[in-house]
């Protein structure tokens, strides 16, 4: 996997988790 892809997923996942209030 590409490091850029993992970073992109984290950027997409982190805001979603924060919005859900699960983090």
C-alpha positions in Angstrom: 0.0 0.0 0.0 1.1 3.6 -0.6 1.8 5.8 2.3 -0.2 8.5 0.6 -3.2 6.3 0.4 -3.0 5.4 4.1 -2.7 9.1 5.0 -5.7 9.9 2.8 -7.8 7.3 4.6 -6.8 8.7 8.0 -7.7 12.2 6.9 -11.1 10.9 5.8 -11.7 8.6 8.8 -10.6 10.9 11.6 -13.1 13.7 10.8 -15.9 11.1 10.5 -15.0 9.5 13.8 -14.9 13.0 15.4 -18.3 13.9 13.9 -19.7 10.7 15.3 -18.2 11.4 18.6 -16.7 8.0 18.8 -13.1 9.3 19.3 
